[in-house]
Every structure is written in C-alpha cells, then in structure tokens.
Amino acid sequence: MQVMAGSLILLVALAIAGCSTNKGAPAAKAAAPPAPVTVAQAVSKAVPLEIQAVGNAEAYSTVTVKAQIGGELTQVGFQEGAEVKKGDPLFVIDPRPFASQVTQAEANLAKDRAQVQAAQANLARDMAQEAYARAQSQRYTDLQQKGLLSKESAEQMNSQAAALEEALRADNAAIESARANIAADQAALDRARLQLEYCTILSPIDGRTGRLLVKQGNVIKANDVDLVTINQLRPIYVTFAIPEASLPAIKSHMASGKVAVRAYPEGGQSTVETGTLTFVENAVDSTTGTIRLKGLFENAETKLWPGEFVRVVVQLNESADSIVIPVAAVQTGQDGKFVFVVKPDMTVEARPVVTSRTVGREIVVEKGLSSGETVVTEGQLRLVPGSRVQSKPEPRKPEARSQKPEWKPALSPFWLLASGFWLPSQQGRPR
C-alpha cells in the first residue's frame, strides 16, 4: 500500500514538472510573410451610359445581277471580288442578233414615213380636184336653173364633186393610218434598241462583286440564272437586338438628337467604327423580349464585312461622379459581390459592394466604396479578412513572355507549419 502511494506521488510530480516545462518553452510558431497582390484605386469619373449587344453587319444594298435577254455570254468585264462602280460594264451578251433587229425596225420606220408623205401628196391632189369639181358643180347648177343645161348634166357634175369629197376623207384616213404605223415602228425600234442595250450589263451600284456564277461562253436565258451578286459596303448597316427594357431610353435619346453607335469587329478590340442609330423595329419580339435596331456606318476602310458578327455599343449619355474600379477586383461570395479593400496598416477587409454596368475593363460601383480607396485586383485567392498584403505594380504586357515561370509561394497551412519549423529566425519579426 505504501509502495502504491509512493508511485502515485511520483507520477503526479512528474506531470507537474512536465506542465511547468511546456509553459516555459518558446513559441515555435512563426508569422506568415505578407501576401503579394496587385492593387488599384477606386476613382470617380464620368462614365458613359452604354448598352452593349452582339450584332451582325449587313450590306447597305445587295443586288443579284441577271440577264434580261438570252444569248451567248461573250465577255466578263471584272475579276471575282473586285470593287466596281455604278455603270461599269460587267457582262456582254452577243449583240449581233439584236443589232439586226434594230436595223429592221429602222427600215420599217422609214417605209411608213414615206407612206405618210405619199398619202399627204394624194390628199393635196384630191383637194385640188375636189375644189375644181365643186366649182363646176355650182356652175352647172346655175346653168341648169337658167335652162341652158340639162338636168342630167348638172346632177352628174354634182355626183363627181361628192365623190371627190369622199376621196378627201379617205386620204385623211390613210394619213392617220400611216402615222399610227410610224408610232408602232418607233416603238418597235425603241424596243429593239433596248434589247441591244441589254446586251451590255452594267453595274447598278457601287460595291464589291462576289464569285462568278456563270462563266464566259455559256448560253443564258432571260431572267434565268444569277450571274453575280454585288454588295455595297460603304456605307454599311449593323443590325442588333437589345432588351425591351432599354427601349424607352433609346426612344428618348433619338427624339432629342442622333444616337452614337460603336462597332467592334471580333478579334479587333483596337478597331472601332463609329456610326449613328437609324432604325428601330416597329414591334418587340415577344418570344425573346428584345427589339431589333440598325446602325449606319461609313465603313470607309471596309473594316466591317457583310455577315460578320460585331460587338455593338450604343452610347446614350454620361453620368458624373461614378466610382469605377477594375472588373478583376470584384469577387462573388455566398452573400453576393465583394472586394478586398487594403487598409492603411496593409491588411485587407472584405467589403460588400453593389455594382451596375460594365464599361470596357472597368465596372461602376453604386454602393460600398469611396473614391481613393485601394482594392486588390490580383491575388485574392491568398487572402482572408485581416491578411497582411504587400502591393506590387500592375504587371506589364511584354512582347514575348519569359520562358522561366515566375515562382509564387502557395500559402497553404502545410507551408505555414513548415515555415514555423524551418525559419525560426522570423519569430518575433515586427509586422
């Protein structure tokens, strides 16, 4: 019993001694180094009110060229994909059959004009004879009344005068008929000349030709096949759709003046075309809740191409005193959007923010930030509220990236535990 009591006392003494030894040992934990981050300042500036959409370039005018007459295609006057001007010759159809038709129509017209002249001469002759016969009829009537001439002779002369009068009417009818023939011949001549003009197909607009659909030497029919398609590229339309909620703002700004539209071709962020809004569809698409708009662009350097998808920005006005920060600074958590704000003691605070529209690479903060505050734009994955940070300048975009990757420490719990054992010299270093 005494031995068991002595053993128990010995164990208690050893436990007390061990506890006192642990209390006096120095802490093995070392402070973690500041996390390297990239920062930017929240600034207050005028930000344009913009509506962004994806649009599609559309030719200002598209013409499909067809032949209006039939014949052999003897000449093609352009290269595929070439620029053409209005009035430039595109195709030539064999003109010989139509030239002969013009010659025949001219001959018919000349013949009928001669017939008119002959009918007019006959009319003049018959008029003279009719005047003489009328005078003779009057003389014979006077002699018959005086009893110097028989009644039969007077009636015979009167009938001759009446016959010549009817001949005058026939001459006038012949002249009118010949004149009608002349009008018909002139119409036939005009039609033949028009057919001859159709042998040379001219460009109806300024534009760029597409691929040639019918080769030289083929025999074509009137209004049968397409020969080539021409698209007018200067100016050019861009059609796009916006949500119906933006329609009141569009209508309001169009009523007060022109609305500017910018178009960015895909893959060409630095390339921008500026135009004006020219068309708003007369109905909202009920299936999508959007309305179609159309902008007109000069496209002097043909940066926009028909059928190309472009990013469209409709600029309405500018709102002053808007707080903007880089888009990369905004993070999304369980409670919504937030940013890491760097405090004067180089620690970070997770602050909820309310954002609105995005303009380029910047986003407008409606609530949660003040102008001049510093936010973290890169390196947020290393941070928790209260973490110490070390800011670094914005990374430049070199022409060629270095082959040697930049080493960044992974601040995991295992790394922190290891640094406490491997870097004891950092214990007690001031924060």
Beta strands, then each sheet from edge to edge (+ up, - down):
strand 1: 35-41
strand 2: 43-66
strand 3: 71-76
strand 4: 83-84
strand 5: 89-93
strand 6: 200-202
strand 7: 207-209
strand 8: 219-220
strand 9: 226-243
strand 10: 260-265
strand 11: 273-280
strand 12: 290-297
strand 13: 309-326
strand 14: 331-333
strand 15: 336-342
strand 16: 348-352
strand 17: 354-359
strand 18: 362-367
strand 19: 374-378
strand 20: 389-392
sheet 1: 14+ 15- 19+ 1- 20-
sheet 2: 4+ 7- 9+ 2- 13+ 10- 11+ 12-
sheet 3: 4+ 7- 9+ 2- 13+ 18- 17+
sheet 4: 6+ 5- 3+ 8-
sheet 5: 14+ 15- 16+
end
